Amino acid sequence: RTPSQVGRAAFDHWSEWIVVHKMRSTDDHYVPLLSTARWEKPRIDWLTCNVDVAFFVDSGRTTTSACFRNSSGEFTAGFTQWQQMVLSTDESEA
């Protein structure tokens, strides 16, 4: 797979996740299971992308980071960045 194909697949999976997350968040009976969340291996020749965002309202900054791992759990790529603005969670993780 080319980097563009991997990136597109990651974006498609993330987009699907955000749609499901938004649907679940409007459900009054939804209780997040944060304590049971754990990393799962992707299929062979696939990558997982873990994203995190932090907001620093006092300084007007948003930081974003991502970590890509393969099906063996090995780190393959990552990045961090900051922006001189405070974004919403959806905007930062997009």
Buried (B, 14 or more C-beta within 10 A) or exposed (E): EEEEEBBEBBEEBBEEEBEEEEEEEEEEEEEEEEEEEEEEEBEEEBBBBEEEBEBEEEEEBBBBBBBBBBEEEEEEEEEEEEEEEBBEEEEBBE
